[in-house]
Amino acid sequence: MWPITGVPANPMVPLFEATKATAANLPQAGDKGTYTAELFQQDFPEFFTKTETDGVATYTPMIPAATIDRYVEAANAAVTPSVWGSDWRDAVGLYTAHLTALRLQTYADGSTPAAAAAKAANAGTVKSASMGDTSVSYDNTAINAATERWGTWNATRYGAQLATMARMIGLAGMYVI
């Protein structure tokens, strides 16, 4: 209907567009988090080794610090504060913890190529085990079914928690970059 020659533009269009964006649970333009590796260390100390020297505690990440920085950067871009609101810090921390846990599952510092490859192999839930001649079988059905729509998010408890939170606020609450 607008623009019509001689008729002013509809003044409600900007308000409608803003309401539509919010109602659609979409991130706002330029919206990016400010989570840091230091906050991650506070929120998830299980990924750091604590040492004390003369009463001063030092925390060393279990994987390269640069990798954690990249995960934090990805989480800040994917988990937007305008969508997640008061749950943002928990969500961005879980995002980072999930990626860090996946890395630790495959991390093989100073090992042989064969050992590194073995750590990277997928494993499901143990379905059965025996002792004589050692036999273990895995049931990957749950993992495969769970990851059809969520990728690797169900591969760690951190990712599963994040996926549950994302379902509560809507699928548009985060995106994977």
MARBA-3410 file (N, C-alpha, C, O; in Angstrom, 1 decimal):
177
0.8,-1.2,0.0,0.0,0.0,0.0,0.9,1.2,0.0,0.5,2.2,-0.7 ~ 2.0,1.2,0.7,2.9,2.4,0.7,4.1,2.0,-0.1,4.4,0.8,-0.2 ~ 4.8,2.9,-0.7,4.5,4.3,-0.8,3.5,4.6,-2.0,3.6,4.0,-3.0 ~ 2.6,5.5,-1.7,1.7,6.0,-2.6,2.0,7.4,-2.8,2.2,8.2,-1.9 ~ 2.0,7.8,-4.1,2.4,9.2,-4.4,1.5,10.2,-3.7,0.3,10.1,-3.8
2.1,11.1,-2.9,1.4,12.1,-2.2,0.9,11.7,-0.8,0.4,12.5,-0.1 ~ 1.1,10.4,-0.5,0.7,9.9,0.9,2.0,9.6,1.7,2.9,9.0,1.2 ~ 2.0,10.2,2.9,3.3,9.9,3.7,3.4,8.4,4.0,2.5,7.7,4.0 ~ 4.7,8.1,4.2,5.0,6.7,4.5,4.4,6.2,5.8,4.1,7.1,6.7 ~ 4.1,5.0,5.9,3.5,4.4,7.1,4.4,4.6,8.3,5.5,3.9,8.3
4.1,5.3,9.3,5.0,5.5,10.5,5.1,4.3,11.3,6.0,4.2,12.2 ~ 4.3,3.3,11.1,4.3,2.1,12.0,5.3,1.0,11.4,5.6,0.1,12.1 ~ 5.8,1.2,10.2,6.6,0.2,9.6,7.9,-0.1,10.5,8.2,-1.2,10.8 ~ 8.6,0.9,10.9,9.8,0.7,11.8,9.4,-0.1,13.1,10.2,-1.0,13.5 ~ 8.3,0.3,13.7,7.9,-0.3,14.9,7.5,-1.8,14.7,7.9,-2.7,15.4
6.8,-2.0,13.6,6.4,-3.4,13.2,7.7,-4.2,12.9,7.7,-5.4,13.4 ~ 8.6,-3.7,12.2,9.9,-4.5,11.9,10.6,-4.8,13.2,11.1,-5.9,13.3 ~ 10.7,-3.9,14.1,11.4,-4.1,15.4,10.7,-5.2,16.2,11.3,-6.1,16.8 ~ 9.4,-5.1,16.2,8.6,-6.1,17.0,8.7,-7.5,16.3,8.8,-8.5,17.0 ~ 8.7,-7.5,15.0,8.8,-8.8,14.3,10.1,-9.4,14.6,10.2,-10.6,14.8
11.2,-8.7,14.6,12.5,-9.2,14.8,12.6,-9.8,16.2,13.1,-10.9,16.4 ~ 12.0,-9.1,17.2,12.0,-9.6,18.6,11.2,-10.8,18.7,11.6,-11.8,19.4 ~ 10.0,-10.8,18.2,9.0,-11.9,18.3,9.6,-13.1,17.6,9.3,-14.2,18.0 ~ 10.4,-12.9,16.5,10.9,-14.1,15.8,12.2,-14.6,16.5,12.8,-15.6,16.0 ~ 12.5,-14.1,17.7,13.7,-14.6,18.4,15.0,-14.5,17.6,15.8,-15.4,17.7
15.1,-13.5,16.9,16.3,-13.3,16.0,17.3,-12.4,16.7,16.9,-11.4,17.4 ~ 18.6,-12.7,16.5,19.6,-11.8,17.1,19.5,-10.4,16.5,19.2,-10.3,15.3 ~ 19.9,-9.4,17.3,19.8,-8.0,16.8,21.2,-7.8,16.0,22.2,-8.4,16.3 ~ 21.1,-6.9,15.1,22.3,-6.6,14.3,23.4,-6.1,15.2,23.2,-5.3,16.1 ~ 24.6,-6.7,15.0,25.8,-6.3,15.7,25.8,-6.9,17.1,26.7,-6.6,17.9
24.8,-7.7,17.5,24.8,-8.3,18.8,25.8,-9.4,19.0,25.8,-10.4,18.2 ~ 26.8,-9.2,19.9,27.8,-10.2,20.1,28.1,-10.1,21.6,28.1,-9.1,22.2 ~ 28.4,-11.3,22.2,28.7,-11.4,23.6,30.1,-10.9,23.9,30.9,-10.6,23.1 ~ 30.3,-10.8,25.2,31.6,-10.3,25.8,32.2,-11.3,26.8,32.9,-10.9,27.6 ~ 31.8,-12.6,26.6,32.4,-13.6,27.5,33.9,-13.7,27.2,34.3,-13.5,26.1
34.6,-14.1,28.3,36.1,-14.1,28.1,36.6,-15.5,28.6,35.9,-16.2,29.3 ~ 37.8,-15.8,28.3,38.5,-17.0,28.8,38.6,-17.0,30.3,38.5,-18.0,31.0 ~ 38.7,-15.8,30.9,38.8,-15.7,32.4,37.4,-16.0,33.0,37.4,-16.7,34.0 ~ 36.3,-15.6,32.4,35.0,-16.0,32.9,34.8,-17.5,32.7,34.2,-18.1,33.6 ~ 35.3,-18.0,31.6,35.1,-19.5,31.4,35.9,-20.2,32.5,35.4,-21.2,33.0
37.1,-19.8,32.9,37.8,-20.4,33.9,37.1,-20.3,35.3,37.1,-21.3,36.0 ~ 36.4,-19.2,35.5,35.6,-19.1,36.8,34.4,-20.0,36.8,34.1,-20.7,37.8 ~ 33.7,-20.1,35.6,32.5,-20.8,35.5,32.7,-22.3,35.4,31.9,-23.2,35.8 ~ 33.8,-22.7,34.7,34.1,-24.1,34.5,35.6,-24.5,34.9,36.4,-24.8,34.0 ~ 35.9,-24.5,36.2,37.2,-24.7,36.6,37.7,-26.1,36.3,38.9,-26.4,36.4
36.8,-27.0,36.0,37.2,-28.4,35.7,38.1,-28.6,34.5,38.7,-29.6,34.2 ~ 38.2,-27.5,33.7,39.0,-27.5,32.5,40.4,-26.9,32.7,41.1,-26.7,31.7 ~ 40.7,-26.7,34.0,42.0,-26.0,34.3,42.6,-26.8,35.4,42.0,-27.3,36.3 ~ 43.9,-26.8,35.4,44.7,-27.4,36.5,45.2,-26.3,37.4,45.8,-25.3,37.0 ~ 44.9,-26.4,38.7,45.3,-25.4,39.7,46.6,-25.8,40.4,46.7,-26.9,40.8
47.5,-24.9,40.4,48.8,-25.1,41.1,48.9,-23.8,42.1,48.5,-22.7,41.7 ~ 49.5,-24.1,43.2,49.8,-23.0,44.2,51.2,-22.9,44.4,51.9,-23.9,44.7 ~ 51.7,-21.7,44.4,53.1,-21.4,44.7,53.1,-20.2,45.6,52.6,-19.1,45.3 ~ 53.6,-20.4,46.8,53.7,-19.3,47.8,52.3,-18.7,48.1,52.2,-17.5,48.3 ~ 51.3,-19.6,48.1,49.9,-19.1,48.4,49.2,-18.4,47.2,48.1,-18.0,47.4
49.9,-18.4,46.0,49.3,-17.8,44.9,48.8,-18.9,43.9,49.6,-19.7,43.5 ~ 47.5,-18.9,43.6,47.0,-19.9,42.7,47.1,-19.6,41.3,46.9,-18.4,40.9 ~ 47.5,-20.5,40.5,47.6,-20.4,39.0,46.8,-21.4,38.4,46.8,-22.6,38.8 ~ 46.1,-21.0,37.4,45.2,-22.0,36.6,45.7,-22.1,35.2,45.9,-21.2,34.5 ~ 46.0,-23.4,34.8,46.5,-23.7,33.5,45.5,-24.5,32.7,45.0,-25.5,33.2
45.1,-24.0,31.5,44.1,-24.8,30.8,44.6,-26.1,30.4,45.8,-26.3,30.1 ~ 43.7,-27.1,30.3,44.1,-28.5,29.9,44.3,-28.6,28.4,44.9,-29.6,28.0 ~ 43.9,-27.7,27.7,44.2,-27.6,26.2,44.8,-26.3,25.9,44.8,-25.4,26.8 ~ 45.4,-26.1,24.8,46.0,-24.8,24.5,45.1,-23.6,24.7,44.0,-23.6,24.3 ~ 45.6,-22.6,25.4,44.8,-21.4,25.7,44.3,-20.7,24.4,43.2,-20.2,24.4
45.1,-20.8,23.4,44.6,-20.2,22.1,43.4,-20.9,21.6,42.5,-20.3,21.0 ~ 43.3,-22.2,21.8,42.1,-22.9,21.4,40.9,-22.5,22.2,39.8,-22.3,21.7 ~ 41.1,-22.3,23.5,39.9,-21.9,24.4,39.5,-20.5,23.9,38.3,-20.2,23.8 ~ 40.5,-19.6,23.6,40.1,-18.3,23.1,39.3,-18.4,21.8,38.3,-17.6,21.7 ~ 39.6,-19.3,20.9,38.8,-19.4,19.7,37.4,-19.9,20.0,36.5,-19.5,19.4
37.3,-20.9,20.9,36.0,-21.4,21.3,35.1,-20.3,22.0,33.9,-20.2,21.7 ~ 35.8,-19.4,22.8,35.1,-18.3,23.4,34.6,-17.3,22.4,33.5,-16.8,22.4 ~ 35.4,-17.1,21.4,35.1,-16.2,20.3,33.9,-16.7,19.5,33.0,-16.0,19.2 ~ 33.9,-18.0,19.2,32.8,-18.6,18.5,31.5,-18.6,19.3,30.5,-18.3,18.8 ~ 31.6,-18.8,20.6,30.5,-18.8,21.5,29.9,-17.4,21.5,28.7,-17.3,21.5
30.7,-16.4,21.6,30.2,-15.0,21.7,29.5,-14.6,20.4,28.5,-13.9,20.5 ~ 29.9,-15.2,19.3,29.2,-14.9,18.0,27.9,-15.6,17.9,27.0,-15.2,17.3 ~ 27.9,-16.9,18.4,26.8,-17.7,18.2,25.7,-17.6,19.2,24.5,-17.7,18.9 ~ 26.0,-17.3,20.4,25.0,-17.2,21.5,24.9,-15.7,21.9,25.7,-15.1,22.6 ~ 23.8,-15.1,21.3,23.7,-13.7,21.4,22.9,-13.2,22.7,21.9,-13.8,23.0
23.4,-12.2,23.3,22.8,-11.7,24.6,21.3,-11.3,24.4,20.5,-11.5,25.2 ~ 21.0,-10.7,23.2,19.6,-10.2,23.0,18.6,-11.3,23.0,17.5,-11.1,23.3 ~ 19.0,-12.5,22.5,18.1,-13.6,22.5,18.1,-14.4,23.8,17.0,-14.8,24.2 ~ 19.3,-14.6,24.4,19.3,-15.4,25.6,19.0,-14.7,26.9,18.7,-15.4,27.9 ~ 19.1,-13.4,26.9,18.7,-12.7,28.1,19.6,-13.1,29.3,20.8,-13.2,29.2
18.9,-13.3,30.4,19.5,-13.7,31.7,20.2,-15.0,31.6,21.0,-15.3,32.5 ~ 19.9,-15.9,30.7,20.5,-17.2,30.5,21.8,-17.1,29.7,22.5,-18.1,29.5 ~ 22.2,-15.9,29.2,23.3,-15.8,28.2,24.6,-16.3,28.8,25.2,-17.1,28.1 ~ 25.0,-15.9,30.0,26.3,-16.3,30.5,26.3,-17.9,30.7,27.4,-18.5,30.3 ~ 25.3,-18.5,31.1,25.3,-19.9,31.3,25.4,-20.6,29.9,26.1,-21.5,29.7
24.6,-20.1,28.9,24.6,-20.6,27.6,26.0,-20.5,26.9,26.4,-21.5,26.3 ~ 26.6,-19.3,26.9,27.8,-19.1,26.3,28.9,-20.0,27.0,29.8,-20.5,26.3 ~ 28.8,-20.1,28.3,29.8,-21.0,29.0,29.6,-22.4,28.6,30.6,-23.1,28.4 ~ 28.4,-22.9,28.5,28.1,-24.3,28.1,28.6,-24.5,26.7,29.1,-25.6,26.4 ~ 28.4,-23.6,25.8,28.9,-23.7,24.4,30.4,-23.9,24.4,30.9,-24.8,23.7
31.1,-23.1,25.2,32.6,-23.2,25.2,33.0,-24.5,25.9,33.9,-25.1,25.5 ~ 32.3,-24.9,27.0,32.6,-26.1,27.7,32.4,-27.3,26.8,33.2,-28.3,26.8 ~ 31.4,-27.3,26.0,31.1,-28.4,25.1,32.2,-28.6,24.1,32.7,-29.7,23.9 ~ 32.7,-27.5,23.5,33.7,-27.6,22.5,35.0,-28.0,23.2,35.8,-28.8,22.6 ~ 35.3,-27.5,24.4,36.5,-27.9,25.1,36.4,-29.3,25.5,37.5,-30.0,25.4
35.3,-29.8,25.9,35.2,-31.3,26.3,35.4,-32.1,25.1,36.0,-33.2,25.2 ~ 34.8,-31.7,23.9,35.1,-32.5,22.7,36.5,-32.6,22.4,37.1,-33.6,22.0 ~ 37.2,-31.4,22.5,38.6,-31.4,22.3,39.4,-32.3,23.2,40.3,-33.0,22.8 ~ 39.0,-32.3,24.5,39.7,-33.1,25.5,39.5,-34.6,25.2,40.3,-35.5,25.5 ~ 38.3,-35.0,24.6,38.1,-36.4,24.2,39.0,-36.9,23.2,39.3,-38.0,23.1
39.6,-35.9,22.4,40.5,-36.3,21.3,41.9,-35.8,21.5,42.8,-36.1,20.7 ~ 42.1,-35.1,22.6,43.4,-34.5,22.8,44.5,-35.6,23.1,44.2,-36.4,24.0 ~ 45.6,-35.6,22.4,46.6,-36.5,22.6,48.0,-35.8,22.6,48.7,-35.9,21.6 ~ 48.2,-35.1,23.7,49.5,-34.3,23.7,50.7,-35.2,23.7,50.9,-36.0,24.6 ~ 51.5,-35.0,22.7,52.8,-35.7,22.5,52.7,-37.2,22.3,53.6,-38.0,22.5
51.5,-37.7,21.9,51.4,-39.1,21.6,51.7,-39.5,20.2,52.0,-38.6,19.4 ~ 51.6,-40.8,19.9,51.9,-41.2,18.5,50.7,-40.9,17.6,49.6,-40.7,18.2 ~ 50.9,-40.9,16.3,49.7,-40.7,15.4,48.6,-41.8,15.7,47.5,-41.4,15.6 ~ 49.0,-43.0,15.9,48.0,-44.1,16.1,47.2,-43.8,17.4,46.0,-44.0,17.4 ~ 47.9,-43.3,18.4,47.2,-43.1,19.7,46.2,-41.9,19.5,45.1,-41.9,20.0
46.7,-40.8,18.8,45.8,-39.7,18.5,44.6,-40.1,17.7,43.5,-39.6,18.0 ~ 44.8,-40.9,16.7,43.7,-41.4,15.9,42.7,-42.2,16.7,41.5,-42.1,16.5 ~ 43.2,-43.1,17.6,42.4,-43.9,18.4,41.5,-43.0,19.4,40.3,-43.3,19.6 ~ 42.1,-41.9,19.9,41.3,-41.1,20.7,40.2,-40.3,20.0,39.2,-39.9,20.6 ~ 40.4,-40.2,18.7,39.4,-39.5,17.9,38.2,-40.4,17.4,37.3,-39.9,16.8
38.3,-41.7,17.7,37.2,-42.6,17.2,36.0,-42.4,18.0,36.0,-42.2,19.2 ~ 34.8,-42.4,17.3,33.5,-42.3,18.0,33.2,-43.6,18.8,33.6,-44.7,18.3 ~ 32.6,-43.4,19.9,32.2,-44.6,20.7,30.8,-44.3,21.2,30.5,-43.1,21.6 ~ 30.0,-45.3,21.3,28.6,-45.1,21.8,28.6,-45.6,23.2,29.6,-45.7,23.9 ~ 27.4,-45.8,23.7,27.2,-46.3,25.0,27.5,-47.8,25.0,27.1,-48.5,24.1
28.2,-48.3,26.1,28.5,-49.7,26.2,27.2,-50.5,26.3,26.4,-50.2,27.2 ~ 27.0,-51.4,25.3,25.7,-52.2,25.3,25.9,-53.5,26.1,25.1,-53.9,26.8 ~ 27.1,-54.1,25.9,27.4,-55.3,26.6,28.9,-55.5,26.7,29.7,-54.9,25.9 ~ 29.4,-56.2,27.7,30.8,-56.4,27.9,31.0,-57.8,28.5,30.1,-58.3,29.2 ~ 32.1,-58.5,28.1,32.4,-59.7,28.7,33.9,-59.7,29.1,34.6,-58.9,28.7
34.3,-60.7,29.9,35.6,-60.7,30.4,36.5,-61.7,29.7,37.6,-61.4,29.3 ~ 36.0,-62.9,29.5,36.8,-63.9,28.8,37.0,-63.5,27.4,36.1,-63.4,26.7 ~ 38.2,-63.4,27.0,38.7,-63.0,25.7,38.2,-61.5,25.4,38.2,-61.1,24.2 ~ 37.8,-60.8,26.3,37.5,-59.4,26.3,36.7,-59.0,25.1,37.2,-59.0,23.9 ~ 35.4,-58.7,25.3,34.5,-58.3,24.2,33.6,-57.2,24.7,33.0,-57.3,25.8
33.6,-56.1,24.0,32.7,-54.9,24.3,32.0,-54.6,23.1,32.5,-54.5,22.0 ~ 30.7,-54.3,23.2,29.9,-53.8,22.1,29.2,-52.5,22.5,28.9,-52.3,23.7 ~ 29.0,-51.7,21.5,28.5,-50.3,21.8,27.2,-50.2,21.1,26.9,-50.8,20.0 ~ 26.3,-49.4,21.7,25.0,-49.0,21.1,25.1,-47.6,20.7,25.0,-46.7,21.6 ~ 25.2,-47.3,19.4,25.3,-45.9,18.9,23.9,-45.4,18.5,23.9,-44.2,18.1
22.9,-46.1,18.7,21.5,-45.7,18.3,21.2,-44.4,18.9,20.7,-43.5,18.2 ~ 21.3,-44.2,20.2,20.9,-43.0,20.9,21.8,-41.8,20.4,21.2,-40.7,20.2 ~ 23.0,-42.0,20.2,23.9,-40.9,19.7,23.5,-40.5,18.3,23.4,-39.3,18.0 ~ 23.3,-41.5,17.5,22.9,-41.2,16.1,21.6,-40.5,16.0,21.4,-39.5,15.2 ~ 20.6,-41.0,16.8,19.3,-40.4,16.7,19.3,-39.0,17.3,18.7,-38.0,16.8
20.1,-38.8,18.4,20.2,-37.5,19.0,20.9,-36.5,18.2,20.6,-35.3,18.2 ~ 21.9,-36.9,17.4,22.7,-35.9,16.6,22.1,-35.7,15.2,22.7,-34.9,14.5 ~ 21.0,-36.3,14.9,20.5,-36.1,13.5,20.1,-34.6,13.4,20.4,-34.0,12.3 ~ 19.6,-34.0,14.4,19.2,-32.6,14.3,20.1,-31.6,15.1,20.1,-30.4,14.9 ~ 20.9,-32.2,16.0,21.7,-31.3,16.8,23.2,-31.5,16.6,24.0,-31.0,17.5
23.6,-32.2,15.6,25.0,-32.4,15.4,25.7,-33.0,16.6,25.2,-34.0,17.0 ~ 26.8,-32.4,17.0,27.5,-33.0,18.1,27.0,-32.5,19.5,27.6,-32.9,20.5 ~ 26.0,-31.7,19.5,25.6,-31.1,20.8,25.2,-32.1,21.9,25.3,-31.8,23.1 ~ 24.8,-33.3,21.5,24.4,-34.3,22.4,25.6,-35.3,22.8,25.5,-36.2,23.5 ~ 26.8,-34.9,22.2,28.0,-35.8,22.5,28.6,-35.4,23.8,29.5,-36.2,24.3
28.3,-34.3,24.5,28.7,-34.0,25.8,27.5,-33.6,26.7,26.5,-33.2,26.1 ~ 27.7,-33.7,28.0,26.6,-33.2,28.9,26.5,-31.7,28.8,25.4,-31.2,29.0 ~ 27.6,-31.0,28.5,27.5,-29.5,28.4,26.6,-29.2,27.2,25.8,-28.3,27.2 ~ 26.9,-29.9,26.0,26.1,-29.6,24.8,24.7,-30.0,25.0,23.8,-29.3,24.5 ~ 24.4,-31.1,25.7,23.0,-31.5,25.9,22.3,-30.5,26.8,21.1,-30.2,26.5
22.9,-29.9,27.8,22.3,-28.9,28.6,22.0,-27.6,27.7,21.0,-27.0,27.8 ~ 23.0,-27.3,26.9,22.8,-26.1,26.0,21.6,-26.4,25.0,20.8,-25.5,24.8 ~ 21.6,-27.6,24.5,20.5,-27.9,23.5,19.1,-27.8,24.2,18.2,-27.4,23.6 ~ 19.1,-28.3,25.5,17.8,-28.2,26.2,17.4,-26.8,26.5,16.3,-26.4,26.3 ~ 18.4,-25.9,26.8,18.1,-24.5,27.0,17.6,-23.9,25.7,16.7,-23.1,25.7
18.3,-24.2,24.6,18.0,-23.7,23.3,16.5,-24.1,22.9,15.8,-23.3,22.3 ~ 16.2,-25.3,23.2,14.8,-25.7,22.9,13.8,-24.9,23.7,12.7,-24.6,23.2 ~ 14.1,-24.5,24.9,13.2,-23.7,25.7,13.0,-22.3,25.2,11.9,-21.8,25.3 ~ 14.0,-21.7,24.6,13.9,-20.4,24.1,13.6,-20.3,22.6,13.2,-19.3,22.1 ~ 13.7,-21.4,21.9,13.5,-21.5,20.5,14.7,-21.8,19.7,15.8,-21.4,20.1
14.6,-22.4,18.6,15.8,-22.8,17.8,16.6,-21.6,17.3,17.7,-21.8,17.0 ~ 15.9,-20.5,17.2,16.7,-19.3,16.7,17.6,-18.7,17.7,18.2,-17.7,17.4 ~ 17.6,-19.2,18.9,18.4,-18.7,20.0,19.9,-18.8,19.8,20.6,-18.0,20.4 ~ 20.3,-19.7,18.9,21.8,-19.8,18.7,22.0,-20.3,17.3,21.0,-20.9,16.7 ~ 23.1,-20.1,16.8,23.4,-20.7,15.5,24.9,-21.1,15.6,25.7,-20.5,16.3
25.2,-22.1,14.8,26.6,-22.6,14.8,27.3,-22.0,13.7,26.9,-22.1,12.5 ~ 28.5,-21.4,14.0,29.3,-20.7,12.9,30.4,-21.7,12.4,31.1,-21.3,11.5
END
